[in-house]
Amino acid sequence: MGTFGRALLLILVVVVLGGLIFVITWDIPPPTREIEVVIPDERLPK
C-alpha cells in the first residue's frame, strides 16, 4: 500500500500545482457591463 499511497499523493500534488499555475496565468477579462445606481437625496450628506 506504500507505493499506491505515494503515487496517489504525487498525482494529487501534480493536479494541485497544475490548477494553481492555470489560475495564475489565466487572463480573466474585466467586466464590461455598466452599472448605474440611483441614490436618493435623503442618503446624501448636506
N, CA, C and O atoms as a GROMACS GRO file, in nm:
protein
  184
    1MET      N    1   0.082  -0.120   0.000
    1MET     CA    2   0.000   0.000   0.000
    1MET      C    3   0.087   0.126   0.000
    1MET      O    4   0.037   0.234  -0.032
    2GLY      N    5   0.212   0.115   0.034
    2GLY     CA    6   0.301   0.230   0.040
    2GLY      C    7   0.324   0.291  -0.098
    2GLY      O    8   0.325   0.413  -0.112
    3THR      N    9   0.344   0.206  -0.198
    3THR     CA   10   0.367   0.255  -0.334
    3THR      C   11   0.242   0.322  -0.388
    3THR      O   12   0.249   0.426  -0.453
    4PHE      N   13   0.126   0.261  -0.360
    4PHE     CA   14   0.000   0.318  -0.407
    4PHE      C   15  -0.026   0.453  -0.342
    4PHE      O   16  -0.072   0.546  -0.408
    5GLY      N   17   0.004   0.466  -0.214
    5GLY     CA   18  -0.015   0.592  -0.143
    5GLY      C   19   0.076   0.701  -0.196
    5GLY      O   20   0.033   0.816  -0.210
    6ARG      N   21   0.200   0.666  -0.226
    6ARG     CA   22   0.293   0.765  -0.282
    6ARG      C   23   0.249   0.810  -0.421
    6ARG      O   24   0.256   0.928  -0.454
    7ALA      N   25   0.203   0.716  -0.501
    7ALA     CA   26   0.156   0.750  -0.636
    7ALA      C   27   0.033   0.840  -0.629
    7ALA      O   28   0.021   0.936  -0.705
    8LEU      N   29  -0.056   0.810  -0.538
    8LEU     CA   30  -0.176   0.892  -0.520
    8LEU      C   31  -0.140   1.032  -0.471
    8LEU      O   32  -0.199   1.130  -0.517
    9LEU      N   33  -0.046   1.042  -0.381
    9LEU     CA   34   0.000   1.172  -0.331
    9LEU      C   35   0.068   1.251  -0.442
    9LEU      O   36   0.047   1.372  -0.454
   10LEU      N   37   0.147   1.185  -0.524
   10LEU     CA   38   0.214   1.251  -0.635
   10LEU      C   39   0.112   1.304  -0.736
   10LEU      O   40   0.126   1.416  -0.785
   11ILE      N   41   0.011   1.225  -0.767
   11ILE     CA   42  -0.094   1.270  -0.859
   11ILE      C   43  -0.168   1.390  -0.801
   11ILE      O   44  -0.199   1.484  -0.874
   12LEU      N   45  -0.197   1.387  -0.673
   12LEU     CA   46  -0.266   1.497  -0.607
   12LEU      C   47  -0.183   1.625  -0.612
   12LEU      O   48  -0.236   1.733  -0.638
   13VAL      N   49  -0.054   1.614  -0.587
   13VAL     CA   50   0.034   1.732  -0.591
   13VAL      C   51   0.041   1.788  -0.732
   13VAL      O   52   0.038   1.910  -0.750
   14VAL      N   53   0.050   1.702  -0.833
   14VAL     CA   54   0.057   1.747  -0.972
   14VAL      C   55  -0.073   1.818  -1.011
   14VAL      O   56  -0.068   1.920  -1.079
   15VAL      N   57  -0.187   1.765  -0.970
   15VAL     CA   58  -0.316   1.827  -1.002
   15VAL      C   59  -0.328   1.963  -0.934
   15VAL      O   60  -0.373   2.059  -0.996
   16VAL      N   61  -0.290   1.973  -0.808
   16VAL     CA   62  -0.300   2.099  -0.736
   16VAL      C   63  -0.206   2.203  -0.797
   16VAL      O   64  -0.245   2.318  -0.816
   17LEU      N   65  -0.083   2.164  -0.827
   17LEU     CA   66   0.011   2.258  -0.888
   17LEU      C   67  -0.035   2.300  -1.027
   17LEU      O   68  -0.022   2.417  -1.064
   18GLY      N   69  -0.089   2.208  -1.104
   18GLY     CA   70  -0.141   2.242  -1.236
   18GLY      C   71  -0.257   2.340  -1.227
   18GLY      O   72  -0.264   2.435  -1.305
   19GLY      N   73  -0.348   2.318  -1.133
   19GLY     CA   74  -0.459   2.411  -1.113
   19GLY      C   75  -0.412   2.547  -1.068
   19GLY      O   76  -0.466   2.649  -1.111
   20LEU      N   77  -0.312   2.550  -0.982
   20LEU     CA   78  -0.257   2.677  -0.934
   20LEU      C   79  -0.191   2.754  -1.048
   20LEU      O   80  -0.210   2.875  -1.060
   21ILE      N   81  -0.114   2.686  -1.130
   21ILE     CA   82  -0.050   2.752  -1.244
   21ILE      C   83  -0.155   2.801  -1.343
   21ILE      O   84  -0.139   2.909  -1.400
   22PHE      N   85  -0.260   2.724  -1.364
   22PHE     CA   86  -0.368   2.766  -1.454
   22PHE      C   87  -0.434   2.894  -1.404
   22PHE      O   88  -0.457   2.986  -1.483
   23VAL      N   89  -0.465   2.901  -1.276
   23VAL     CA   90  -0.532   3.019  -1.221
   23VAL      C   91  -0.441   3.141  -1.226
   23VAL      O   92  -0.487   3.252  -1.252
   24ILE      N   93  -0.312   3.121  -1.200
   24ILE     CA   94  -0.218   3.233  -1.201
   24ILE      C   95  -0.202   3.290  -1.341
   24ILE      O   96  -0.192   3.412  -1.358
   25THR      N   97  -0.199   3.205  -1.442
   25THR     CA   98  -0.173   3.252  -1.579
   25THR      C   99  -0.301   3.283  -1.656
   25THR      O  100  -0.292   3.329  -1.770
   26TRP      N  101  -0.419   3.259  -1.599
   26TRP     CA  102  -0.545   3.280  -1.668
   26TRP      C  103  -0.570   3.430  -1.682
   26TRP      O  104  -0.570   3.503  -1.582
   27ASP      N  105  -0.592   3.476  -1.804
   27ASP     CA  106  -0.617   3.617  -1.830
   27ASP      C  107  -0.768   3.640  -1.824
   27ASP      O  108  -0.838   3.627  -1.924
   28ILE      N  109  -0.818   3.674  -1.705
   28ILE     CA  110  -0.961   3.693  -1.683
   28ILE      C  111  -1.002   3.828  -1.740
   28ILE      O  112  -0.945   3.930  -1.700
   29PRO      N  113  -1.100   3.832  -1.831
   29PRO     CA  114  -1.142   3.961  -1.885
   29PRO      C  115  -1.219   4.043  -1.781
   29PRO      O  116  -1.297   3.986  -1.704
   30PRO      N  117  -1.196   4.174  -1.777
   30PRO     CA  118  -1.269   4.256  -1.680
   30PRO      C  119  -1.416   4.267  -1.719
   30PRO      O  120  -1.451   4.252  -1.836
   31PRO      N  121  -1.502   4.293  -1.623
   31PRO     CA  122  -1.644   4.310  -1.655
   31PRO      C  123  -1.665   4.432  -1.744
   31PRO      O  124  -1.603   4.536  -1.724
   32THR      N  125  -1.753   4.419  -1.841
   32THR     CA  126  -1.775   4.529  -1.935
   32THR      C  127  -1.913   4.590  -1.920
   32THR      O  128  -1.945   4.688  -1.989
   33ARG      N  129  -1.996   4.536  -1.834
   33ARG     CA  130  -2.131   4.589  -1.816
   33ARG      C  131  -2.128   4.712  -1.727
   33ARG      O  132  -2.062   4.712  -1.623
   34GLU      N  133  -2.198   4.817  -1.767
   34GLU     CA  134  -2.203   4.940  -1.689
   34GLU      C  135  -2.312   4.928  -1.584
   34GLU      O  136  -2.423   4.883  -1.612
   35ILE      N  137  -2.280   4.969  -1.462
   35ILE     CA  138  -2.375   4.962  -1.352
   35ILE      C  139  -2.409   5.104  -1.309
   35ILE      O  140  -2.320   5.185  -1.284
   36GLU      N  141  -2.537   5.133  -1.302
   36GLU     CA  142  -2.582   5.265  -1.260
   36GLU      C  143  -2.677   5.249  -1.141
   36GLU      O  144  -2.778   5.180  -1.150
   37VAL      N  145  -2.643   5.314  -1.031
   37VAL     CA  146  -2.722   5.304  -0.908
   37VAL      C  147  -2.776   5.442  -0.876
   37VAL      O  148  -2.702   5.541  -0.876
   38VAL      N  149  -2.906   5.449  -0.848
   38VAL     CA  150  -2.969   5.576  -0.811
   38VAL      C  151  -2.971   5.586  -0.659
   38VAL      O  152  -3.025   5.499  -0.590
   39ILE      N  153  -2.910   5.694  -0.607
   39ILE     CA  154  -2.905   5.716  -0.462
   39ILE      C  155  -3.005   5.828  -0.431
   39ILE      O  156  -2.997   5.936  -0.488
   40PRO      N  157  -3.098   5.801  -0.339
   40PRO     CA  158  -3.194   5.905  -0.304
   40PRO      C  159  -3.126   6.023  -0.234
   40PRO      O  160  -3.023   6.006  -0.169
   41ASP      N  161  -3.185   6.141  -0.247
   41ASP     CA  162  -3.128   6.262  -0.188
   41ASP      C  163  -3.117   6.253  -0.036
   41ASP      O  164  -3.029   6.316   0.024
   42GLU      N  165  -3.204   6.176   0.028
   42GLU     CA  166  -3.203   6.164   0.174
   42GLU      C  167  -3.074   6.097   0.225
   42GLU      O  168  -3.034   6.119   0.340
   43ARG      N  169  -3.012   6.019   0.144
   43ARG     CA  170  -2.891   5.946   0.188
   43ARG      C  171  -2.764   6.028   0.167
   43ARG      O  172  -2.658   5.991   0.218
   44LEU      N  173  -2.772   6.137   0.094
   44LEU     CA  174  -2.654   6.221   0.068
   44LEU      C  175  -2.633   6.319   0.184
   44LEU      O  176  -2.730   6.370   0.241
   45PRO      N  177  -2.506   6.346   0.218
   45PRO     CA  178  -2.480   6.442   0.326
   45PRO      C  179  -2.514   6.585   0.279
   45PRO      O  180  -2.504   6.619   0.161
   46LYS      N  181  -2.554   6.665   0.376
   46LYS     CA  182  -2.592   6.803   0.343
   46LYS      C  183  -2.481   6.899   0.372
   46LYS      O  184  -2.496   7.019   0.351
   0.00000   0.00000   0.00000
